[in-house]
Amino acid sequence: MELTPVKQKFILHWGEMGTLWGVNRTVSQIHALLYIVGCPMQAEEIADTLGVARSNVSNSLKELQNWKLVKLAHVMGDRRAHYETSLDVWELFRTVVRERKEREFNPTITTLQQCLDSPDLDQEDKATQLRIAETLALMKTVTTWTDEMLRLEPNTLMKLLKMGAAVQKFVRGDDKQ
């Protein structure tokens, strides 16, 4: 598959952004490719299009499947495995947020709670105990907020995001006429 300059730029940028988010560049580029072309692709075609090793594509596709961002797709008349991603940007956003919450926030909350429940906690100074308790409270609040945001329909969430931006401008005084 020949990529247009715009598609190339999108894929390359998404790969760079992925590295900033702690995701392997090739993993991010494969996801970007599947998203931007908008149709199922087989692993060999992905490898050829991106110019990466087939083994790298295979490992990257497994990681994307573990993140629930890519799934197998069957193409009529072709027995080979094809892969696709959702084309709904809000569904992708929700998937990433859910997975990051599950992999990062939930274990952190568990560990912080274990620290507070530890019989050794009383050996720590009050400032340390307070910092752990405050961090746990923040993590729980953000988690509750995240869960509520994930329940909203995209249109409602977009309105809420825009309203939040408008409130920020008002509080800062940016809306003075």
Contacts in CASP RR format, 6 or more apart in sequence:
PFRMAT RR
TARGET T0000
AUTHOR 0000-0000-0000
METHOD contacts of the structure
MODEL  1
MELTPVKQKFILHWGEMGTLWGVNRTVSQIHALLYIVGCPMQAEEIADTL
GVARSNVSNSLKELQNWKLVKLAHVMGDRRAHYETSLDVWELFRTVVRER
KEREFNPTITTLQQCLDSPDLDQEDKATQLRIAETLALMKTVTTWTDEML
RLEPNTLMKLLKMGAAVQKFVRGDDKQ
1 37 0 8 1.000
1 41 0 8 1.000
1 45 0 8 1.000
1 48 0 8 1.000
1 49 0 8 1.000
3 11 0 8 1.000
3 49 0 8 1.000
7 33 0 8 1.000
7 36 0 8 1.000
7 37 0 8 1.000
10 32 0 8 1.000
10 36 0 8 1.000
11 29 0 8 1.000
11 32 0 8 1.000
11 33 0 8 1.000
11 36 0 8 1.000
11 50 0 8 1.000
12 29 0 8 1.000
14 28 0 8 1.000
14 29 0 8 1.000
14 31 0 8 1.000
14 32 0 8 1.000
15 23 0 8 1.000
15 25 0 8 1.000
15 26 0 8 1.000
15 28 0 8 1.000
15 29 0 8 1.000
15 32 0 8 1.000
16 25 0 8 1.000
16 28 0 8 1.000
17 28 0 8 1.000
18 24 0 8 1.000
18 25 0 8 1.000
18 27 0 8 1.000
18 28 0 8 1.000
19 25 0 8 1.000
19 28 0 8 1.000
21 28 0 8 1.000
24 60 0 8 1.000
24 63 0 8 1.000
26 50 0 8 1.000
26 52 0 8 1.000
26 56 0 8 1.000
26 57 0 8 1.000
26 60 0 8 1.000
27 60 0 8 1.000
27 63 0 8 1.000
27 64 0 8 1.000
29 50 0 8 1.000
29 52 0 8 1.000
30 46 0 8 1.000
30 50 0 8 1.000
30 57 0 8 1.000
30 60 0 8 1.000
30 61 0 8 1.000
30 64 0 8 1.000
30 70 0 8 1.000
31 64 0 8 1.000
31 69 0 8 1.000
31 70 0 8 1.000
31 85 0 8 1.000
33 41 0 8 1.000
33 46 0 8 1.000
33 49 0 8 1.000
33 50 0 8 1.000
34 40 0 8 1.000
34 41 0 8 1.000
34 46 0 8 1.000
34 70 0 8 1.000
34 83 0 8 1.000
34 84 0 8 1.000
34 85 0 8 1.000
35 85 0 8 1.000
35 87 0 8 1.000
35 92 0 8 1.000
38 84 0 8 1.000
38 87 0 8 1.000
39 84 0 8 1.000
40 73 0 8 1.000
40 75 0 8 1.000
40 82 0 8 1.000
40 83 0 8 1.000
40 84 0 8 1.000
41 49 0 8 1.000
41 82 0 8 1.000
41 83 0 8 1.000
41 84 0 8 1.000
42 78 0 8 1.000
42 80 0 8 1.000
42 81 0 8 1.000
42 82 0 8 1.000
42 83 0 8 1.000
43 54 0 8 1.000
43 57 0 8 1.000
43 58 0 8 1.000
43 61 0 8 1.000
43 81 0 8 1.000
43 83 0 8 1.000
44 54 0 8 1.000
46 57 0 8 1.000
46 61 0 8 1.000
46 83 0 8 1.000
47 53 0 8 1.000
47 54 0 8 1.000
47 56 0 8 1.000
47 57 0 8 1.000
50 57 0 8 1.000
61 70 0 8 1.000
61 83 0 8 1.000
64 70 0 8 1.000
64 83 0 8 1.000
64 85 0 8 1.000
65 71 0 8 1.000
65 72 0 8 1.000
67 95 0 8 1.000
67 96 0 8 1.000
67 99 0 8 1.000
68 95 0 8 1.000
68 98 0 8 1.000
68 99 0 8 1.000
69 85 0 8 1.000
69 86 0 8 1.000
69 92 0 8 1.000
69 95 0 8 1.000
69 96 0 8 1.000
70 83 0 8 1.000
70 84 0 8 1.000
70 85 0 8 1.000
71 83 0 8 1.000
71 84 0 8 1.000
71 85 0 8 1.000
72 81 0 8 1.000
72 82 0 8 1.000
72 83 0 8 1.000
73 82 0 8 1.000
73 83 0 8 1.000
73 84 0 8 1.000
74 82 0 8 1.000
75 82 0 8 1.000
85 92 0 8 1.000
86 92 0 8 1.000
86 95 0 8 1.000
90 154 0 8 1.000
90 157 0 8 1.000
94 150 0 8 1.000
97 146 0 8 1.000
97 149 0 8 1.000
97 150 0 8 1.000
98 150 0 8 1.000
101 143 0 8 1.000
101 146 0 8 1.000
105 139 0 8 1.000
105 142 0 8 1.000
105 143 0 8 1.000
105 146 0 8 1.000
106 143 0 8 1.000
108 139 0 8 1.000
109 136 0 8 1.000
109 139 0 8 1.000
109 140 0 8 1.000
109 143 0 8 1.000
112 132 0 8 1.000
112 135 0 8 1.000
112 136 0 8 1.000
112 139 0 8 1.000
113 136 0 8 1.000
115 121 0 8 1.000
115 132 0 8 1.000
116 129 0 8 1.000
116 132 0 8 1.000
116 133 0 8 1.000
116 136 0 8 1.000
121 129 0 8 1.000
149 157 0 8 1.000
149 160 0 8 1.000
152 160 0 8 1.000
166 175 0 8 1.000
169 175 0 8 1.000
END
